[in-house]
Amino acid sequence: MTRSIIVGICTAITNVSAAVAITAAIPTEAPVNATPGTPVLLNRFATDLPTGPDDPRCLQNPGYAACMGGPYWVGPPAPPAPPGPPTGPLDPQCMSMPADAACLGSPYLPPPPIAAPPPPPVVQPPPMEPIAPPPIAPPMEPIVPPPESPGHI
C-alpha cells in the first residue's frame, strides 16, 4: 500500500467516527412514532430557509440549493411585451403620445400593411359523361353433370 491510500483510509474512518459522535450528541425534543394522536413538537420542523431564488433570504444563504434555481424552478412570469409605436391617428397609443408623427396624420406614417392577394377562383371539374350500365350477358346453357365415376375397385 502506498502512503496516499493509507492516509485516505484513515481520513475516511475519522470522518465517519466524527459523524457518528455528532449524531449521537444531538438531543431529541420529543419521541416521534407512528401512533396517531402522539404530540409532535412542530417547531422542530420550522425552518427559516429560503424557498426560491427570488426569496430575500437567499442573500444570507447564497449557496443553498433553492437559491441556485434548478430544473424545476420556473421563476417569475415574464413581463408583457411593450406595445409597438402608434400606426395611425386612431391608434389607442396616441392617447399617451399625441405628438407622435403617426398620431398627427403626417406623411411620415408607416406604410399600411400589404393586403393578402385574393384566393384564386375555384375551378369546377369538367362534367363527366354518365356511366353506361354493365352489359348483360346472354343466358348460359345448363352445365352437364359429370359422368358417373366407377366404383372403387
GUKOL-925084 format. One record per residue: residue in one letter; x, y, z of N, C-alpha, C in turn. Coordinates in steps of 0.1 Angstrom, whole numbers, padded with zeros to 4 digits, always signed. Layout:
N
AXYZXYZXYZ;...
END
This chain:
153
M+0008-0012+0000+0000+0000+0000+0009+0012+0000;T+0004+0022-0007+0012+0035-0007+0007+0044+0004;R+0015+0054+0007+0012+0063+0018-0002+0070+0015;S-0005+0074+0003-0017+0081+0000-0029+0073+0002;I-0029+0060+0000-0040+0051+0002-0043+0050+0017;I-0032+0048+0025-0033+0047+0040-0039+0060+0045;V-0034+0072+0040-0039+0085+0045-0054+0086+0042;G-0058+0082+0030-0072+0082+0026-0081+0074+0034;I-0077+0062+0037-0085+0053+0046-0086+0059+0060;C-0075+0064+0065-0076+0070+0079-0085+0082+0079;T-0084+0090+0069-0093+0102+0068-0108+0098+0068;A-0111+0087+0060-0125+0083+0059-0130+0077+0072;I-0121+0070+0079-0125+0064+0092-0127+0076+0102;T-0119+0086+0102-0120+0097+0111-0133+0105+0108;N-0136+0107+0095-0149+0114+0092-0161+0106+0096;V-0161+0093+0094-0173+0085+0098-0174+0085+0114;S-0163+0084+0121-0164+0084+0135-0169+0098+0141;A-0165+0108+0134-0169+0122+0138-0184+0123+0136;A-0189+0118+0124-0203+0119+0121-0211+0111+0131;V-0207+0100+0135-0214+0091+0145-0214+0098+0158;A-0203+0105+0162-0203+0111+0175-0212+0124+0175;I-0213+0131+0164-0221+0143+0164-0236+0139+0163;T-0239+0128+0156-0253+0123+0155-0258+0118+0169;A-0249+0112+0176-0253+0107+0189-0255+0118+0199;A-0248+0129+0197-0249+0140+0207-0261+0149+0205;I-0268+0148+0194-0280+0156+0191-0291+0152+0200;P-0296+0161+0209-0307+0157+0217-0320+0157+0210;T-0329+0148+0213-0342+0148+0207-0352+0155+0216;E-0361+0163+0210-0371+0171+0218-0383+0163+0222;A-0387+0154+0214-0399+0146+0217-0398+0133+0209;P-0403+0122+0215-0403+0109+0208-0414+0110+0197;V-0410+0106+0185-0418+0106+0174-0421+0091+0170;N-0433+0087+0169-0436+0074+0164-0449+0075+0156;A-0453+0064+0150-0464+0063+0140-0477+0062+0147;T-0479+0063+0160-0492+0061+0165-0500+0075+0164;P-0512+0074+0160-0520+0087+0159-0522+0093+0173;G-0523+0106+0173-0526+0113+0185-0514+0116+0193;T-0502+0112+0189-0490+0115+0197-0486+0129+0194;P-0484+0137+0204-0480+0151+0201-0465+0151+0196;V-0463+0160+0186-0450+0162+0180-0448+0177+0180;L-0436+0181+0185-0433+0195+0185-0431+0200+0171;L-0440+0209+0166-0439+0214+0153-0428+0224+0151;N-0423+0230+0161-0412+0240+0159-0399+0233+0156;R-0398+0220+0158-0386+0213+0154-0385+0213+0138;F-0396+0213+0132-0396+0212+0117-0397+0226+0110;A-0399+0237+0118-0400+0250+0112-0386+0254+0107;T-0386+0261+0096-0373+0264+0090-0374+0279+0085;D-0362+0285+0085-0361+0298+0080-0353+0298+0067;L-0353+0287+0060-0345+0286+0048-0353+0292+0037;P-0347+0297+0026-0354+0303+0015-0361+0293+0007;T-0371+0297-0001-0379+0288-0009-0376+0289-0024;G-0369+0299-0028-0366+0300-0042-0356+0311-0044;P-0351+0313-0057-0340+0323-0059-0345+0337-0057;D-0358+0340-0058-0363+0353-0056-0366+0356-0042;D-0363+0347-0033-0366+0349-0018-0355+0358-0013;P-0358+0369-0005-0348+0377+0001-0338+0370+0010;R-0342+0359+0016-0334+0351+0025-0322+0345+0017;C-0322+0345+0004-0311+0340-0004-0298+0348-0002;L-0300+0361+0002-0288+0369+0004-0280+0364+0016;Q-0286+0357+0026-0279+0352+0037-0274+0338+0034;N-0281+0330+0025-0277+0317+0021-0275+0315+0006;P-0265+0321+0000-0264+0321-0014-0261+0307-0019;G-0255+0298-0011-0251+0285-0016-0262+0275-0014;Y-0273+0279-0008-0284+0269-0006-0290+0265-0019;A-0294+0253-0021-0298+0247-0034-0311+0255-0039;A-0320+0259-0031-0332+0266-0035-0328+0280-0041;C-0317+0285-0036-0313+0299-0041-0306+0298-0055;M-0302+0286-0059-0295+0284-0071-0304+0281-0083;G-0317+0281-0081-0327+0278-0091-0328+0263-0093;G-0326+0258-0104-0327+0243-0106-0337+0241-0118;P-0338+0228-0121-0346+0225-0133-0361+0226-0131;Y-0365+0226-0118-0379+0227-0116-0384+0241-0112;W-0375+0250-0110-0379+0264-0106-0382+0271-0119;V-0395+0276-0120-0399+0283-0132-0395+0298-0132;G-0395+0304-0120-0392+0318-0119-0404+0327-0121;P-0402+0340-0119-0413+0349-0120-0418+0349-0135;P-0431+0353-0136-0436+0354-0150-0429+0365-0158;A-0428+0364-0170-0422+0374-0179-0431+0386-0180;P-0425+0398-0180-0434+0410-0182-0440+0410-0196;P-0451+0416-0197-0457+0417-0211-0449+0425-0220;A-0450+0422-0233-0442+0429-0243-0446+0443-0244;P-0437+0452-0246-0441+0466-0247-0449+0468-0260;P-0459+0477-0260-0466+0479-0273-0458+0486-0283;G-0461+0483-0296-0453+0489-0306-0457+0504-0308;P-0450+0511-0317-0453+0525-0320-0467+0526-0326;P-0473+0538-0324-0487+0540-0330-0486+0539-0345;T-0497+0534-0351-0497+0532-0365-0506+0542-0372;G-0514+0550-0365-0523+0560-0372-0530+0568-0361;P-0537+0579-0366-0544+0588-0356-0554+0581-0348;L-0559+0570-0352-0570+0563-0344-0564+0552-0335;D-0551+0551-0334-0545+0541-0326-0546+0545-0311;P-0550+0536-0302-0551+0539-0288-0537+0544-0282;Q-0526+0541-0288-0513+0546-0283-0512+0561-0284;C-0520+0567-0293-0519+0582-0295-0525+0589-0283;M-0532+0583-0274-0536+0590-0261-0524+0593-0253;S-0514+0584-0252-0503+0587-0244-0491+0594-0252;M-0492+0594-0265-0482+0600-0273-0489+0609-0284;P-0495+0620-0280-0503+0628-0290-0494+0635-0300;A-0481+0637-0297-0472+0645-0306-0465+0636-0316;D-0468+0623-0315-0461+0614-0324-0465+0616-0339;A-0456+0615-0348-0460+0618-0362-0471+0610-0367;A-0472+0597-0363-0483+0589-0368-0496+0593-0362;C-0496+0600-0350-0509+0604-0344-0514+0618-0350;L-0504+0625-0356-0508+0638-0363-0513+0636-0377;G-0512+0624-0382-0516+0622-0396-0507+0628-0406;S-0494+0628-0403-0484+0634-0412-0481+0624-0423;P-0473+0629-0433-0469+0620-0444-0458+0610-0440;Y-0454+0610-0427-0444+0601-0422-0451+0589-0415;L-0463+0586-0419-0470+0575-0413-0463+0562-0418;P-0463+0552-0410-0457+0539-0416-0466+0534-0427;P-0460+0527-0436-0468+0522-0447-0478+0512-0442;P-0490+0512-0449-0500+0503-0445-0496+0488-0448;P-0501+0479-0440-0497+0465-0443-0502+0461-0457;I-0494+0453-0463-0498+0448-0476-0509+0438-0475;A-0520+0440-0483-0531+0431-0482-0528+0418-0489;A-0533+0408-0484-0531+0395-0490-0538+0394-0503;P-0532+0388-0513-0539+0387-0526-0552+0378-0524;P-0562+0381-0532-0574+0373-0531-0571+0358-0535;P-0578+0349-0530-0576+0335-0533-0580+0332-0548;P-0573+0323-0554-0577+0320-0568-0591+0315-0569;P-0598+0317-0580-0612+0312-0581-0612+0297-0582;V-0622+0292-0577-0624+0277-0576-0628+0272-0590;V-0620+0263-0595-0622+0258-0609-0631+0245-0607;Q-0642+0245-0614-0651+0233-0613-0645+0222-0622;P-0645+0210-0618-0640+0199-0627-0649+0198-0639;P-0644+0193-0650-0652+0192-0662-0663+0181-0659;P-0675+0183-0665-0686+0174-0663-0682+0160-0669;M-0686+0150-0662-0683+0136-0666-0695+0131-0674;E-0692+0122-0684-0703+0116-0691-0709+0105-0682;P-0722+0103-0683-0728+0093-0674-0722+0079-0677;I-0721+0071-0668-0715+0058-0669-0726+0048-0674;A-0722+0041-0684-0732+0031-0691-0734+0020-0681;P-0746+0014-0681-0749+0003-0673-0740-0009-0677;P-0738-0019-0668-0730-0030-0672-0737-0039-0683;P-0729-0045-0691-0735-0053-0702-0742-0065-0696;I-0753-0069-0703-0760-0081-0698-0755-0093-0707;A-0750-0103-0700-0745-0115-0707-0757-0123-0712;P-0755-0130-0723-0766-0139-0727-0768-0151-0717;P-0779-0156-0717-0781-0167-0707-0772-0179-0710;M-0767-0185-0699-0758-0196-0701-0766-0209-0703;E-0760-0218-0710-0766-0232-0711-0764-0239-0698;P-0773-0248-0695-0771-0256-0683-0758-0265-0683;I-0752-0266-0672-0740-0274-0671-0743-0289-0671;V-0736-0296-0679-0738-0311-0679-0732-0317-0667;P-0739-0325-0660-0733-0332-0648-0721-0341-0652;P-0712-0342-0644-0700-0351-0648-0705-0365-0649;P-0698-0373-0657-0702-0387-0658-0700-0394-0645;E-0708-0405-0644-0707-0413-0631-0693-0419-0630;S-0687-0418-0619-0674-0424-0617-0676-0438-0614;P-0667-0447-0618-0669-0461-0615-0666-0463-0600;G-0672-0473-0594-0670-0476-0580-0656-0480-0577;H-0653-0481-0565-0640-0485-0560-0637-0499-0564;I-0625-0502-0568-0621-0515-0572-0616-0523-0560;
END
